[in-house]
Amino acid sequence: MLFATPIILVAMDRLDTLEAQSIYILREAYAKFDQLGLLWSLGKDSNVMVWLAKKAFFGHIPFPLLFCDTGKKFPEMYEFQKKFTAEWDIKLIVEECPPIEEIDPTLPPASRSAARKTEALKRLIKKKNFQSVIAGIRRDEEGTRAKERVFSPRGTDAEWNFKQQPPEFWDQYKTDFPAGTHIRVHPILAWTELDIWRYIKREHIPVVPLYFSNKGKRYRSLGDHDITFPVSSSASNVDEIISELESTKIAERSGRAMDHESENAFERLRTDGYM
């Protein structure tokens, strides 16, 4: 007598689905591109990216993490980097950013300062011959990023043309590109800020303490100390941040000076190869 093998259905919530999708994208990128690196800005999104990469490759990330150092990060960020580079057994490549004098003077001040990272990344890509770079950007974070693709082809100098991006219907990704094409990979593009914090809570992912309220202020987005500012908040732990985000009307990047400059400044940065 034959017995049918029982089928066990496991319910997946939103975080399970997002995690599985991101891990698939990371593994696909590793399978397709020989020279690969992952940008580590030390912010909440890139820490989630590192965590996902560790899960995707069973605890060991098989490609280097890349850090473009402006020399102007918060001390807490450098301390975090030092601690977890060792704790997570990370192969870290640091590229010093060029001085502001080498950056396009027609950009507004904060955007010009941020563009130093773009130039550093371009030089690092050429120096190490990176075919692809993984970045932790999200569509909900900023309007220009909403135009991105998961596998995003770039020009020979890493420039981005949002009008020449391949369609990605039903999570079908194009990964075959002409020789010499530089590819940016965005595994958490579909995540929201709330998803990030709920995942941080579920996985107990460490983050820079600047995200938590101190004297009624906290940072929602981290960058250089001279062009990044805190917002009013009493959220002093992950649960309180999640509760705050469920009702706030304040934009995530409201503390970024570059987001309050000329209307096209951020798009100019992105077009030129900014993260």
C-alpha positions in Angstrom: 0.0 0.0 0.0 1.4 3.4 -1.0 1.2 6.4 1.3 1.5 9.9 0.0 4.3 12.0 1.6 2.7 14.8 3.6 3.3 18.3 2.4 4.2 20.7 5.1 3.4 24.3 4.4 5.4 26.9 6.2 3.8 30.4 6.4 6.2 33.2 5.5 5.7 36.7 6.8 6.9 39.9 5.1 10.3 39.8 6.7 10.8 36.1 5.7 9.9 37.0 2.1 12.2 40.0 2.0 15.1 38.1 3.5 14.7 35.2 1.1 14.6 37.6 -1.9 17.7 39.5 -0.7 19.6 36.3 -0.1 18.7 35.1 -3.5 20.0 38.3 -5.1 23.2 38.2 -3.1 23.9 34.6 -4.2 23.0 35.4 -7.8 25.4 38.4 -7.8 28.2 36.2 -6.4 27.5 33.5 -9.0 27.5 36.0 -12.0 30.3 38.5 -11.2 33.9 37.5 -10.6 35.1 40.8 -9.0 32.5 41.8 -6.4 32.4 44.1 -3.4 29.8 45.3 -0.9 29.6 48.9 0.2 29.6 49.3 4.0 28.6 52.8 5.1 28.2 51.6 8.8 24.5 52.8 8.7 21.5 50.6 9.6 20.8 49.6 6.0 24.4 48.5 5.2 24.6 46.6 8.5 21.4 44.7 7.5 23.2 44.0 4.2 26.2 42.6 5.9 24.0 40.4 8.1 22.1 39.1 5.0 25.4 38.4 3.3 26.6 36.4 6.3 23.3 34.4 6.1 23.6 33.9 2.4 27.1 32.4 2.6 26.7 30.5 5.9 28.6 32.9 8.1 31.5 33.9 5.9 31.2 36.7 3.4 33.3 35.6 0.3 33.9 39.1 -1.0 35.4 42.3 0.5 33.4 45.1 2.2 34.2 48.6 0.8 34.4 51.8 2.8 35.0 55.2 1.2 36.4 57.2 4.0 35.7 61.0 4.1 37.5 61.3 7.4 34.4 63.0 8.7 32.3 60.2 10.1 31.1 60.3 13.7 33.6 58.8 16.2 30.9 56.3 17.1 30.8 55.1 13.5 34.6 54.5 13.4 34.4 52.7 16.7 31.6 50.5 15.4 33.6 49.7 12.3 36.7 48.7 14.2 34.7 46.4 16.6 32.7 44.6 14.0 35.3 44.3 11.3 37.1 42.0 13.8 34.0 40.4 15.3 32.4 39.5 11.9 35.7 38.5 10.3 35.4 41.0 7.5 37.8 41.7 4.8 37.7 45.5 4.6 39.0 47.7 1.9 39.2 51.4 2.8 39.6 54.0 0.1 40.4 57.6 1.2 38.2 60.2 -0.4 39.8 62.9 -2.5 39.9 66.5 -1.1 37.0 68.8 -1.8 39.1 70.9 -4.2 39.0 68.0 -6.7 35.2 67.9 -6.7 32.8 69.7 -9.1 32.6 73.3 -7.7 29.1 73.8 -9.4 27.5 71.4 -6.9 25.9 72.9 -3.7 28.2 72.7 -0.6 26.7 69.6 1.1 26.3 67.7 -2.2 29.9 68.6 -3.2 31.1 67.2 0.1 29.1 64.0 -0.4 30.4 63.7 -4.0 33.9 62.9 -2.5 32.6 59.4 -1.9 31.5 59.0 -5.5 35.0 59.9 -6.7 36.6 57.5 -4.1 34.3 54.7 -5.2 35.1 55.3 -8.9 38.8 55.1 -8.2 38.4 52.0 -6.1 36.4 50.3 -8.8 39.2 51.0 -11.3 42.0 50.1 -8.9 40.5 46.7 -8.0 38.7 46.1 -11.3 35.3 45.5 -9.6 32.8 44.2 -12.1 30.0 44.8 -9.6 29.4 46.6 -6.4 26.5 45.8 -3.9 24.8 48.8 -2.3 22.2 49.0 0.4 19.8 51.5 -1.1 16.0 51.4 -0.8 13.3 52.8 -3.1 11.3 54.4 -0.3 14.4 56.3 0.9 14.5 59.0 -1.8 12.7 59.8 -5.0 15.6 59.3 -7.4 16.4 55.9 -5.9 12.8 54.8 -6.6 13.9 54.7 -10.3 16.6 52.1 -9.6 16.8 48.4 -10.6 18.0 45.5 -8.6 20.7 44.8 -11.2 21.6 48.2 -12.5 24.0 48.6 -15.4 26.3 51.6 -15.4 28.6 53.3 -17.9 32.3 52.9 -18.2 32.8 55.6 -15.5 30.1 54.2 -13.2 27.6 56.8 -14.4 23.9 56.0 -14.2 21.2 56.6 -16.8 17.8 55.9 -15.3 16.3 55.9 -18.8 18.4 52.9 -19.9 17.6 50.4 -17.2 16.3 46.9 -18.0 12.8 45.9 -17.0 12.5 43.7 -13.9 8.9 42.4 -14.0 7.9 39.7 -11.5 11.4 39.7 -9.9 13.0 38.5 -13.2 16.4 40.0 -13.2 18.8 40.6 -16.2 22.3 39.6 -15.2 24.0 39.2 -18.6 25.5 42.4 -19.8 28.1 43.4 -22.4 31.7 43.0 -21.4 33.0 46.0 -19.5 29.6 47.0 -18.1 29.7 48.0 -14.4 26.8 46.6 -12.4 25.4 47.9 -9.1 23.4 45.4 -7.2 20.6 46.4 -4.8 19.4 43.5 -2.7 17.2 45.6 -0.3 15.6 47.9 -2.8 12.1 46.6 -1.9 12.6 47.1 1.8 11.2 50.1 3.7 12.7 51.9 6.7 10.2 50.1 8.9 11.2 46.7 7.4 14.8 47.5 8.3 14.1 48.2 11.9 11.7 45.3 12.3 14.4 43.0 10.9 17.0 44.5 13.2 14.8 43.7 16.1 14.1 40.2 15.0 17.7 39.4 14.2 19.3 41.4 17.0 21.5 43.2 14.6 23.9 45.7 16.2 23.7 49.4 15.0 25.6 52.6 15.8 24.1 54.1 19.0 23.5 57.4 17.3 20.2 56.0 16.1 18.9 56.1 19.6 17.6 59.2 21.3 20.0 61.3 23.4 18.6 64.5 25.1 15.5 64.4 22.8 17.4 64.0 19.5 18.4 61.0 17.4 19.7 60.3 13.9 17.5 58.5 11.4 20.2 58.6 8.6 24.0 58.7 9.2 26.6 60.4 7.1 29.4 62.9 7.7 29.1 64.8 11.0 29.2 68.2 9.3 26.3 67.6 6.9 24.1 65.2 8.9 21.8 66.4 11.7 19.5 64.7 14.3 15.7 64.9 14.4 13.6 65.5 17.5 12.8 62.1 19.0 12.4 60.3 22.3 12.9 56.8 20.8 15.7 55.3 22.8 15.5 51.6 21.7 14.5 49.6 18.7 10.9 49.0 19.9 10.4 52.8 20.4 11.9 53.5 16.9 9.5 51.1 15.3 6.5 52.6 17.2 7.7 56.1 16.1 8.0 55.2 12.5 4.6 53.7 12.4 3.1 57.2 12.8 5.7 59.8 11.8 5.3 62.1 8.9 9.0 63.3 9.0 11.1 62.2 6.0 13.9 59.7 6.8 16.6 61.9 5.2 15.3 65.2 6.7 18.5 65.5 8.6 20.7 65.2 5.5 21.8 68.7 4.4 22.3 67.7 0.8 18.6 66.8 0.6 17.6 70.4 1.2 19.8 71.9 -1.5 18.9 72.5 -5.2 16.1 70.3 -6.5 18.4 68.4 -8.9 21.5 68.1 -6.7 20.8 64.5 -5.6 19.9 63.4 -9.1 23.2 64.9 -10.4 25.1 62.9 -7.7 23.3 59.7 -8.6 23.8 60.2 -12.3 27.5 60.6 -11.7 27.7 57.3 -9.8 26.8 58.2 -6.2 25.7 55.3 -3.9 
